[in-house]
Amino acid sequence: KKRFIVTTEQIIKTIPKVLLHDHLDGGLRPQTIIDLAEELRYDKLPTKNPIELAEWFHRGANKGNLVEYLQGFEHTTAVMQTKEGLERIAYEMMEDMYNDGVVYVETRFAPVYHRMKGLYYEESVNAVLAGLERGKKEFGVGFGLILCGMRNMKDTVDIAELAVNFRNDGVVGFDLAGEEGGYPPKKHIEAFQYIQRANFNITIHAGEAFGKDSIWQAIQWCGAHRIGHATRLLEDIVMDSSGNAISFGELAQYVLDKRIPLEICLLSNVHTGAVDKIENHPFGILYKEKFRVTLNTDDRLMSDTTMTKEFLTAIQYFNLNFEDFEKITINSMKSAFIPYKERLHYIYNVIKPGYQKIREKILSFNNAKGENEKTIH
């Protein structure tokens, strides 16, 4: 008789996933970087071998600090300078999502980095949207696009206006990204007020490389609806000697009570030095204490990760199970920036039936295995 062994990884790969925090310029395929570099006559790549290039990006990113982690983006953004290139990258990202079991993704990019060859902001946004739309048609993966303003630049109001202008074409929100130290969110208050007045969506990178004040500012000054990373929220939680939460500061209590979604990126947070090692990541405490946590990839190329790997990491270090992933995936979908009815569609027509189908498969596999064992004995 043939023996079928279903691994945890195979199960995790097939379960429906929702990804809310993924950078387009942090998830290029190595071969695509090489192809586009050749087309653009960009000669600064460290190697033209795709396997070596992937290793180079991961090695460079795994230094334990955000500034060095961000250096690899010099190469990815350098090859993202044409409409054709941007469309290809967005389309390939959708295919990669499909192969990773992702049913809905919100990807983000900063139009300011794609002007070296004279592209206008509108042209780069249209090119990315064209690739995403083509990917959605072909692979059935839903998407939303978030535009990033950079915290070390002064044109964030322009990007906020751009995001709102494209709200009916697939852009779902505005983000503030880049190095945190020395660039507090409130310096960009005008951009956030513009978004708020337009009844639009805000997510902000906060509490990754800077303390809880960054999270407080993002929410209370800038009106963030979601927080990217939020690892330093732990500073506002009092723990006992066994590592259990015994009380919350006012900020942590507010985030918990208001169900503010936290875009957690486990592997990336180790690579950037936001946490020293996975087992010390606040995700375990935040999930246990019922914060609205979501699991995400951040930069798939730099962190050599996928949603499957992030889920497997959560199993290994935080003992998460099938039911936990269903709960987190539904929470992620509830937190997406698309209209309420569309979110309900994904929850009730895609995610819940998807989990149920796999639950039944596991059950029938276990039953068959039990019958086999009875026969053998």
Summary of the structure (lengths in Angstrom):
residues: 377
radius of gyration: 20.9
end to end distance: 14.8
largest distance: 72.9
contacts: 1323
relative contact order: 0.13
helix: 55%
strand: 14%
